[in-house]
Amino acid sequence: MESCLAVEKDIDAALAKFTGLGDHADRVLSDVIIHIQNLNQELAQVPVNMSLTPTQLEVIKDTMNRCKETLQCLASEHRDSHACVSRVGKTIDRSFVAELSGAVPRDAAFSAPQQRHLLDRAIVQHLYRQGLDSVAETLVQEAGLEEEANCGEPFADLHRVVEALSTHDPGPALAWADQHSESLHNSNLPFKLHRLAFLLIGRQEGRIAAVTYARQNFPQFVDKHEKEIQKTMCLLAYEGGVLPLSYSALRDEALWPDAIELFLRDACALLRLPPLSPLQSAVSVGSRVLPALLDIRMKMANTHAHHVWAAKDELPVEVEGGGHHSVFACPILRQQGSDQNPPMRLLCGHVISKDALNKLCQGIRLLKCPYCPMEQSQSEARLIHF
């Protein structure tokens, strides 16, 4: 990120330099043109057969010298501006590495047919998630991925709903939420969709229609969203006016994108899919990991620590994955998870290792979570697979 900011700073400086140079050139050339036009008008008044006086010849000579000096000055300033452009290129070369092969193992990651097949599948799934069905189907045919031929069908309805929400139409999303109401009983999505519909009706049909809609649909959400409902109903008093600062979170520009994000997350959860496609997750994690790998590779260039790089099942340096995990370390025992000591999820959502769970449950019937007051039995813990 720092590298991008450095390049952006130099680009802004170069653009500012060129903009200032262009404005200055326009101003100076305009003055010269006006001066030449005035001189031309004066010379036009001189009779054809009459020779120019020494004074007039001196004025013409001064004008020519002025034009020559102006052009030389503009050419010099233009040459100086090339330094800003050159600085941008040097910053890019210094901040970004064109050759990245040194940061990854030398053997080709996707050279084997099975690995290439997995990569093609990840690309196809990502294309289907982005709504690029025609491109995905072409890749399925050319890569021979018959098992992925129909994997885009679950995303067709999702793209239709997202497109409707993008145009401020909550109808398809409400229909989808009603269809999956049993699975969404713990989600905030139904309430947020009804709130959007309420605000839309209030703006288009008036306060009475909005209150009628609220009486029909808001009572089912009173237990969980009483304060939000009260705040939403009070918005009718400010319709067409300026909202107070405490109501800024209920502006349209914040509510609709939030509803789209929540819908995609809940829909993917119902389909037993992660919120991001495998390809998008890999790119996201790779963009975070690669700078650290390049840095450590440069530091190891003249050392004898090359054996650290030989491990293929883990990275040689700890990096922040942005919420993505491939290795689990128990927060209690400080031990890395394994097949014999896997991570276990408690009812409250906290995760500890199986060995830590067994030690905490020795001699007691109910286990108290080490991070919150919730109690549970050992059998209620669930195994987590990474």
C-alpha positions in Angstrom: 0.0 0.0 0.0 2.9 2.4 0.8 4.3 1.7 -2.6 1.1 2.6 -4.3 0.8 5.8 -2.3 4.4 6.7 -3.2 3.7 6.2 -7.0 0.5 8.1 -6.7 2.2 11.0 -5.0 4.8 11.2 -7.8 2.1 11.0 -10.5 0.1 13.8 -8.8 3.3 15.9 -8.8 3.9 15.2 -12.5 0.3 16.0 -13.4 0.5 19.3 -11.4 3.7 20.2 -13.2 2.2 19.6 -16.6 -1.0 21.4 -15.7 1.0 24.5 -14.5 3.2 24.3 -17.5 0.2 24.3 -19.8 -1.5 27.2 -18.1 1.8 29.2 -18.2 2.3 28.5 -21.9 -1.2 29.5 -22.8 -0.9 32.7 -20.9 2.6 33.7 -22.3 1.7 32.7 -25.9 -1.6 34.7 -25.7 0.4 37.8 -24.7 2.8 37.3 -27.6 0.0 36.8 -30.1 -1.8 39.9 -28.9 1.5 41.9 -29.2 2.1 40.6 -32.7 -1.5 41.4 -33.8 -1.1 45.0 -32.5 2.2 45.4 -34.3 0.6 44.0 -37.5 -2.2 46.6 -37.3 0.3 49.4 -36.9 2.3 48.2 -39.9 -0.8 47.9 -42.0 -1.3 51.7 -41.6 2.1 52.4 -43.2 1.8 53.2 -47.0 3.0 50.5 -49.3 5.7 52.6 -51.0 7.0 54.1 -47.7 10.0 52.4 -46.0 9.9 51.7 -42.3 11.5 54.1 -39.9 14.4 53.1 -37.7 12.0 53.1 -34.7 9.6 50.7 -36.4 12.5 48.4 -37.4 13.7 48.4 -33.8 10.1 47.5 -32.6 10.0 44.6 -35.1 13.4 43.4 -34.0 12.4 43.5 -30.3 9.2 41.6 -31.1 11.2 38.8 -32.9 13.7 38.6 -30.0 10.7 38.4 -27.5 9.2 35.5 -29.5 12.5 33.7 -29.6 13.1 34.1 -25.9 9.5 33.0 -25.1 9.9 29.8 -27.2 13.3 29.0 -25.6 11.9 29.5 -22.1 8.9 27.2 -22.8 11.2 24.6 -24.3 13.4 24.7 -21.2 10.5 24.4 -18.9 9.2 21.4 -20.9 12.6 19.7 -20.6 12.5 20.2 -16.9 9.1 18.6 -16.7 10.6 15.3 -18.0 12.3 14.9 -14.6 8.9 14.4 -13.0 8.0 11.7 -15.5 11.3 10.0 -15.0 10.8 10.1 -11.2 7.5 8.2 -11.6 9.3 5.4 -13.5 12.1 5.2 -10.9 9.6 5.0 -8.1 7.7 2.2 -9.8 11.0 0.3 -10.4 12.0 0.8 -6.8 8.6 0.0 -5.2 7.5 -2.9 -7.3 9.2 -6.1 -8.3 8.6 -7.3 -11.9 10.1 -10.7 -11.3 8.2 -12.6 -8.6 9.5 -16.1 -9.1 12.0 -15.7 -6.3 9.2 -15.4 -3.7 7.6 -18.8 -4.5 9.0 -22.3 -4.8 10.9 -22.9 -8.0 8.7 -25.9 -9.1 5.7 -24.8 -11.1 2.6 -24.6 -8.9 0.2 -25.7 -11.6 2.3 -27.8 -13.9 0.6 -31.1 -13.0 -2.7 -31.9 -14.8 -4.6 -32.3 -11.5 -3.4 -28.9 -10.2 -4.2 -27.2 -13.5 -7.7 -28.8 -13.3 -8.2 -27.3 -9.9 -7.1 -23.9 -11.1 -9.6 -24.1 -14.1 -12.4 -25.0 -11.6 -11.6 -22.0 -9.4 -11.7 -19.7 -12.4 -15.0 -21.1 -13.6 -16.6 -20.8 -10.2 -15.4 -17.2 -9.9 -16.8 -16.3 -13.3 -20.2 -17.8 -12.4 -20.2 -15.8 -9.1 -19.5 -12.6 -11.1 -22.5 -13.3 -13.4 -20.2 -14.0 -16.4 -22.1 -17.1 -17.4 -21.2 -17.1 -21.1 -17.5 -16.8 -20.4 -17.7 -19.5 -17.8 -19.5 -21.9 -20.1 -16.9 -21.4 -22.8 -14.2 -22.2 -20.4 -16.1 -25.3 -19.2 -16.2 -26.6 -22.8 -12.6 -25.8 -23.7 -11.1 -27.1 -20.4 -13.4 -30.2 -20.3 -14.9 -29.4 -16.9 -18.2 -31.3 -17.3 -18.7 -31.4 -13.5 -18.9 -27.6 -13.4 -21.4 -27.3 -16.3 -24.4 -26.4 -14.0 -22.6 -24.9 -11.0 -23.8 -21.4 -12.1 -27.5 -22.1 -11.6 -27.5 -21.3 -7.9 -26.1 -17.9 -8.6 -28.6 -16.9 -11.3 -31.3 -15.9 -8.7 -28.7 -14.2 -6.6 -27.5 -12.0 -9.4 -31.1 -11.1 -10.2 -31.8 -10.0 -6.6 -28.5 -8.1 -6.4 -29.3 -6.3 -9.6 -32.7 -5.3 -8.3 -31.2 -4.0 -5.0 -28.7 -2.0 -7.0 -31.6 -0.2 -8.7 -33.3 0.3 -5.3 -36.0 -2.4 -5.8 -36.3 -4.6 -2.7 -39.1 -6.7 -4.1 -37.1 -9.7 -5.4 -35.0 -9.7 -2.2 -38.1 -9.7 0.0 -39.6 -12.6 -2.1 -36.3 -14.6 -1.7 -36.2 -13.9 2.1 -39.9 -15.1 2.5 -39.0 -18.3 0.6 -36.1 -18.9 3.0 -37.7 -17.5 6.1 -37.0 -20.6 8.2 -33.2 -20.5 7.5 -33.1 -16.7 8.1 -34.8 -16.6 11.5 -31.5 -15.4 13.1 -30.5 -13.0 10.3 -31.1 -9.2 10.2 -31.7 -9.4 6.5 -35.5 -9.6 6.5 -35.9 -6.6 8.8 -33.4 -4.5 6.8 -35.2 -5.3 3.5 -38.6 -4.4 5.0 -37.1 -1.1 6.3 -35.9 -0.3 2.8 -39.3 -1.0 1.4 -40.9 1.2 4.1 -38.6 4.1 3.3 -39.2 3.7 -0.4 -43.0 3.7 0.1 -42.8 6.7 2.3 -40.9 8.6 -0.4 -43.0 7.5 -3.3 -46.5 7.0 -1.9 -46.6 9.2 1.2 -46.6 8.8 5.0 -50.0 7.1 5.3 -49.0 4.2 2.9 -45.7 3.9 4.8 -47.4 3.6 8.2 -49.8 1.0 6.8 -46.8 -1.0 5.5 -45.1 -0.7 8.9 -48.1 -2.0 10.8 -48.3 -5.0 8.5 -44.6 -6.0 8.5 -42.7 -4.5 11.5 -44.5 -6.2 14.5 -42.6 -9.5 13.8 -39.3 -7.7 14.3 -40.2 -5.8 17.5 -38.4 -8.2 19.9 -35.0 -7.8 18.2 -35.2 -4.4 16.5 -37.5 -2.3 18.6 -35.2 0.7 18.8 -34.4 0.5 15.1 -38.1 0.5 14.3 -38.7 3.5 16.5 -35.9 5.4 14.8 -37.2 4.4 11.3 -40.7 5.5 12.1 -39.4 8.9 13.2 -37.8 9.4 9.8 -41.3 10.2 8.5 -41.2 13.5 10.4 -38.0 14.5 8.4 -39.3 13.5 5.0 -38.0 16.0 2.5 -36.0 17.8 5.2 -32.5 17.7 6.7 -31.8 14.6 8.8 -30.2 15.1 12.2 -26.7 13.7 12.7 -28.0 10.8 14.8 -30.0 9.5 11.8 -27.1 9.7 9.3 -26.8 5.8 9.3 -30.3 5.6 7.8 -29.4 7.4 4.6 -30.0 5.6 1.4 -26.4 5.6 0.3 -25.5 3.5 3.4 -28.6 1.3 3.6 -28.7 -0.2 0.1 -25.0 -1.3 -0.1 -25.3 -2.8 3.4 -28.4 -4.8 2.3 -26.6 -6.1 -0.8 -23.6 -7.2 1.3 -25.8 -8.9 3.9 -27.9 -10.6 1.3 -24.8 -12.1 -0.4 -23.4 -13.3 2.9 -26.6 -14.9 4.0 -27.3 -16.4 0.5 -23.8 -17.9 0.3 -24.2 -19.3 3.8 -27.5 -21.1 2.7 -25.7 -22.5 -0.3 -22.9 -23.6 2.0 -20.4 -21.5 0.2 -17.9 -18.9 1.5 -18.7 -15.2 0.9 -15.7 -15.0 -1.5 -14.9 -17.3 -4.3 -11.7 -19.5 -3.9 -10.0 -17.5 -6.6 -10.9 -14.2 -5.0 -9.8 -15.4 -1.6 -6.5 -16.6 -3.0 -5.8 -13.3 -4.7 -6.7 -11.4 -1.5 -4.4 -13.4 0.7 -1.7 -13.5 -1.9 -1.7 -9.7 -2.2 -1.1 -9.5 1.6 1.5 -12.3 1.8 3.6 -11.5 -1.3 5.3 -8.2 0.0 6.4 -10.1 3.2 7.8 -13.0 1.1 9.7 -10.6 -1.2 11.1 -8.8 1.8 12.3 -11.9 3.6 13.7 -13.3 0.3 15.8 -10.2 -0.2 17.1 -10.4 3.4 18.0 -14.1 2.9 19.8 -13.5 -0.4 23.3 -13.4 1.2 22.7 -15.8 4.1 22.8 -19.5 4.7 19.1 -19.7 5.7 17.8 -21.1 2.4 16.6 -24.2 4.2 13.8 -22.1 5.8 12.4 -21.5 2.3 12.3 -25.3 1.5 9.2 -26.0 3.6 6.3 -26.4 1.3 3.4 -26.7 3.8 3.8 -23.4 5.6 5.2 -19.9 5.0 8.7 -19.0 6.4 7.2 -15.8 8.0 4.0 -15.0 9.9 1.8 -12.7 7.9 -1.7 -11.2 8.4 -4.1 -13.0 6.1 -7.1 -10.6 6.5 -9.4 -13.1 8.1 -8.2 -16.1 6.1 -6.6 -19.0 8.0 -4.9 -22.2 6.9 -3.2 -23.1 10.2 -4.8 -23.1 13.7 -2.9 -22.3 16.9 -4.6 -22.9 20.2 -4.9 -19.6 22.2 -4.7 -21.5 25.5 -1.9 -24.1 25.0 -0.1 -22.1 22.3 0.2 -25.2 20.2 -0.4 -25.6 16.5 -3.4 -27.7 15.5 -2.9 -31.1 13.9 -4.9 -34.2 13.0 -4.5 -35.5 16.5 -5.2 -32.1 18.1 -7.8 -30.4 15.9 -9.6 -27.1 16.6 -12.9 -27.4 18.4 -15.7 -24.8 18.3 -17.6 -24.0 21.5 -21.3 -23.0 21.5 -20.3 -19.4 22.0 -18.2 -19.4 18.9 -14.7 -19.4 20.5 -12.3 -22.0 19.3 -9.7 -23.9 21.3 -7.7 -27.1 20.6 -9.0 -30.6 21.5 -6.2 -31.1 24.1 -7.2 -27.8 25.8 -10.9 -28.9 25.8 -10.0 -32.2 27.4 -7.9 -30.5 30.1 -10.6 -28.0 30.9 -13.2 -30.6 31.2 -11.4 -32.9 33.6 -13.4 -33.5 36.7 -16.3 -31.2 35.8 -19.6 -31.7 34.1 -20.0 -28.3 32.5 -17.2 -26.4 30.8 -17.1 -22.6 31.2 -15.6 -20.9 28.1 -12.2 -19.3 29.0 -13.2 -16.2 27.1 -16.9 -15.7 28.1 -19.4 -16.8 30.7 -21.2 -19.4 28.5 -21.2 -23.0 29.9 -21.6 -26.2 27.9 -20.8 -29.9 28.0 -17.8 -31.4 26.3 -20.0 -33.3 23.8 -21.5 -30.0 22.5 -18.1 -28.9 21.1 -17.8 -29.3 17.3 -14.8 -30.2 15.2 -13.7 -27.5 12.7 -12.0 -28.3 9.4 -9.7 -25.7 7.8 
